[in-house]
Every structure is written in C-alpha cells, then in structure tokens.
Amino acid sequence: MKSNRIHLNPWILAAVLGVPTTLPVFASDADDIAVLKAQVQALDQKIRILERQHELEDETATQQEAMLPKITIGENGFVLNSADTNFSLAVHGVLQMDTRTFENDDKVPGSSGFILRRARPIISGTVYRDFDFMFVPDFGNAAPGATSATPTPTIYDAYLNYRYSPELQLEAGKFKTPIGLEQLQQDVNITFNERSLVTDLVPNRDLGFELHGDLDGGVLSYATGVFNGVGDERNTSNYSFQDNREFDGRVAVTPFKKSSTPALQKLTVGLSGGWGESSITNTLGLPNTTGGSLPGYTTDGQQQFFAYNPASQYGTVVATGAHWRLSPQGMWYYGPASLLGEYVISDQGVETIGSVHNHSADLHNTAWEITGGWVLTGENASYSGVTPKHNFDPRNGQWGAFQVVGRYAELNIDQAAFPYFSNPGSSASGAQAWAVGMNWYLNKNIRADASFSHTTFTGGGVNSATTAPGSVSSHPEDVFFTRLQLSF
C-alpha cells in the first residue's frame, strides 16, 4: 500500500509553529540551543507517530474492505460473492417470445400465434467453495407436455454439484441426462426455435446421480449416472413411477484441442447411451404427450405426427421390458463456421393391455440430423452461441452479429408399431424436415431469430380425426418462426 506520509523539515515546522530556530546574535548559552533542539526532535517524533497512525488506519480500512461481499451486475447477471469467494449467489433469467405461423393449419384455432416459449428465473450459486447448486422453474405457456393455454409452472433443474476437481464431480437432483448432443445444448444457444426430430428420441430431464468431469483440460469429457428413467422427450414428474433404474452415460473426445492446427482444435466426437428396464407396465415410459393427449412424436412446429392408440382401439398401450438408447454424435467449430450432427436409436418394448387379445412388440425407432451455420459478420461460432464484436448501436453504425443456419433431420418409426399400437391412417411412420434461418445477436444478452421449416411425412394422412395427430400428416407442414430472446 502506498504511504500518504508527508515529510516536513522540523526546522520549517518549528518556524510555522512560532518556535524560534535561531539564536540571538549574542547568545552564548549552550543550554538554550539544547532546549530548542529537544523541542524540534519532540515535534518530529509527534509527526512520525501521527503518520504511522494514519498508515494503520488505511491498512485497517483496506482489510475491512477486503472482508466485504462483492456485488457484480453485468451481462452475466447479478452476482453476489463473499470476500473469500467461497460463497456466491447469482440471479439469471431467460425470456423467449415466439411466433409460429403455419401455411396449412387446417383451420385449427390457436395453431398460429404468439407464444411465451420460456420464462425462467435462474438461481445458482456456490457454498463452501466446492458445492454448486442451481434452481430453474419455468413459467412459459409452451413447455414440453403443455396441452392447454393455462401456464403450468414446472421445475426444470434443481441440483447440487460437488466439484472435487475438474476431473471428478458428483451431481445429484433433477437435470438433463447425458444423452443427446443437441438436447444438452443450453436452450438459449440452440440454433433454431425448436430442437430437431432427433431430440424426440432422447430423454429430457430426470432425477438421479451423475459422476462427470473433464480430463486433460477437456480433451476427454465423461458423464455416467443412474436415474429413475423417463420416456422419450419427457421431463420427469419429480417422482419414480417404477422400482427399476436407468443407467445413462456419455463420453466425448476433442482429440486436437491442444493441437497447433486451429481448424481441428474444436472438433469433438462422442457416444452416449442408456439402458433401463420397466419393473411394471406403464405409460410414463412412452414418449411425451406434447402436441396432443396421447404419447407420441412431434414436428418442428410441435404438432404430433405420430401417436400411440387410445385405449378404445386395441387396449391401452404401455411400455414394458427394456428401453435402450444409443447416440453417436459430433460437432466442429472453426471461426464463423459450425457443424453439428447426431444419430439416435431408441428401442422400447411395448404391449397392449385391457383387451381380449393383448399384443406386444419391440419398437426400434431411429432419427438423425445435421445442422450447419455461418456467422456473416465474422465472429467465432461455438456450442455456447455467438458473441458480437460490436454490440447493436445504430447511432454509431454498429449492428451486432448475423448468422445464417440450415438443418436437415429425419425420424423413422418401426413398422411393428402399426396397427396395434398406432393408427396408420393418422400417424405417419416417418418425418423428414429441412429448415433455414437467420439469427441476429444484438449483444451478449439479446437475440432475434427468424426461420422457416418444411416437413414431409411417410404414411398417415388418411384419417381426419379431430384428436392428434388428426390430419397433420395429410400434407407437408410449413411453418415460419420468429423469436425475441433475453438471457442474462
């Protein structure tokens, strides 16, 4: 710490204080000189004492300031840290206002319109340096599983994570399972308004424990855990519907991360998968009910194109036996270019119950997708989004960052699903979708998107029943999306 001490000449100080510093011309008494010198020395000593007291006061103030908590407000949210950084509390948020406009909506009211897709306050923090936590509720109207306009608050994430080291961490609570590359990407960073058809076949969030970490500075990442188990694209209802458990895991390698070749540094390949077995027959092991009242799979526009039969046809369709998934995946980023690809197998045993003749089958459903993008303004693309070099400021001729994106995806249903488990007249056995769009990053926190998606179907399209999927597969789905997003 820099001292504020002011060095004064004692003789000058004595003069200021009115103490004589020179002797009369004819003075000859040595005692008078000695007295004056003693007075000056005493004054100098007092000055030194006062300066030291001032230094101690400054040091004490600095120490007290270092012990105070620190508040940070910026593009990363509102963060409160203890002086030793062992404790922290952060408040973040996500707000997504969407529009969906269908070219052919069969005059179904509500298909096109404004949607509050996500409205999530996010609370996260750290206790005792090594324990991280996160709590994320959602108040949006269009959360997966929503079948009405009434908002249903849902807890999406609620977990505690112990960081022994970057290589060894243990997470417990409700969070995303380690299956699916696109699914694991944060909602604020996904390329399009909705994830692709491939994500229809992976779980959403589940309750359980997960061991995970990054080795060699992130060259190798792993995650393995035990969970209650949920159906495709389901968000767990915060309880277990069976006694058995599901085991999921993922390993990813970025082999050239430390390479001197920039074009290869962000190339990642991985493999994820899971296995579980139902201890009882149940409907919760089947896919989510998004877009209808029955379990099924949805398009980019969140309309069901495949649904399992209602109980009135061949009996209630339930999941039974083993359910396993496998997903090879990869992604590559280099400068403004981005590429992400994934393939998923979801194999589930099913049967009908409650009818005269019960049926059973092992359904092997598959999906794949590839997504690419290019940042027109030159910024680097990444799995965690784009950060503009210049924030939106039209007064100074700055417009943020612009990214063009494209995607193709397919989902194929096992033919054994028809007719006992799904009606071939209304449910399609396959969907093929392509999409193009433009993403505008005004700054780190605000993003505006516009995209168009075209989906065609294999099979279905004959039955015009009013219940989903109804006549969705009777013609291609063309939908125009927009989004205004705030995240911090």
Phi, psi and omega in degrees: 000136181286129181283144177260014184297136178251121182271120179244140174290122182305325182291322177295317179299319180298322179294320179296323181279356178086017178269124181298133180249354176237148182267152174306150184304325186260009179292138181227004184274111180295335180294324179298320179296319181296320179297315180298318178298321180294322179296316179297317179297322179295318177298318179298321180295319179297320178297317180298320179296316180296320178295320180292321177298320178295320177297317180296322177297319178296318180296320179295318179298320179295318179295319179294321178297322180292338181271353181278146174294155183244133180250129179238130177235120182193200184294342180264012177105198180252118188234130176243122181241142171289163184301323181270004180062011179282342179231139178209154176220126182235141176242121179236178179197156177224130175225122180234116177253116186247162164230145172232127180234112182267136177286319178237098181251010179055028179057034177275117182300137176090354180295316178258145178158190179269142184223128170275090190291314177218138174219093191234112165282139185236123178244124179220166180177188182223140173233139180049043170069317191251356184248113179257149177221159177210141177224122185226102169270163178229130179247015179287157181276343190241039176290152178307130181101346181290131180235011178213172182277357181279121180298135177237100180304134184226139174275117181267314179228136175203096186212163175238135182233124178262121180259090173291321177195168176302333183277340187220110180222149180234124183245139181219137179134216179247124182196178179291135175286159186278037179244132176096116181289313180294323180296324182286343178292138182300147184301329182282351184247359181295150188291320180243173179303318181238148176292165188280178179301332183295330182284347174300336188259006180242157178289157177268268179238149183214167177264133178171195178239142181220131173260127184209166179175173177240128181254147177054047177069022179100004176296322178234128176239144181218158174204133177213136184205170176240134187224167176296322183100131178220162177286174181304131175062018179271148172253118188306148179272020175070022173205164180267132180263004181205173182271331181284165181239164179245141180247121182236153179199163179206142172226136181225142182235130172248079194296333185252022184301325181260013180286160177272004179259103185304326184294341182252352188296330183249033174267121183232134174235148183206172178216129176229160181185173180200161179212136175205161181226132181286129177279338176221158174289143185199162176265342181288345175278352176274173182298170179295164180261015179310132177086001180189196180253351181249155176299140180182191182240148188240161177274181173302326179277009178064032172257138178289128172250349176219134177217146174287154184295149171288165184298338185287350183268283181241019184104168181289129177275129180226158174276143180208155178071209187278148171228116178232152180227152177215135184216096167287145189204163178195158176209156182212132177229134177209110183058231181280355184269146177215147180209131180221134180219152184201146175230138183226136169246130174236113185246115186229132173281138180224161173202163175255141179228156177089010178241172181296317180242106178280149180232155178218155180198162174247109186266125183249091182262144183226156176204155175209159179204157173219132183232134179228159180204162178214127179275110186295331183270004170094353179293163179283135173273154179202167177298335181258022173100196183235134175250118182296143173290326180230120180293155180302119179203083185298337179297331180250016177071029179247135189234010180083206182240145180236136181228130172262142185223153177214154183206146171226138182212152176222147172225132182235130181266138176301131181297341178292351179287343186249141359261354190288336183249342178207146183277115181291348178283330181245330181268132176279151176268357179195156176221140178231124187227136170236151183213147174226153181194174177230130177247130183244113179264100182290323174198193183297334190250341184239133183220140177235132183236151171215133182207163178229136181233137179235122182236131174247165187229151172252123182079182180070197173082004182259316183281131179253031180301149183283336178280148182299141008275359176053235182255020182304317184275006181282349178204162178298150175265121175241120184220137178254128183248147164224159178208138167242121189238134170243128177216139179207000000 
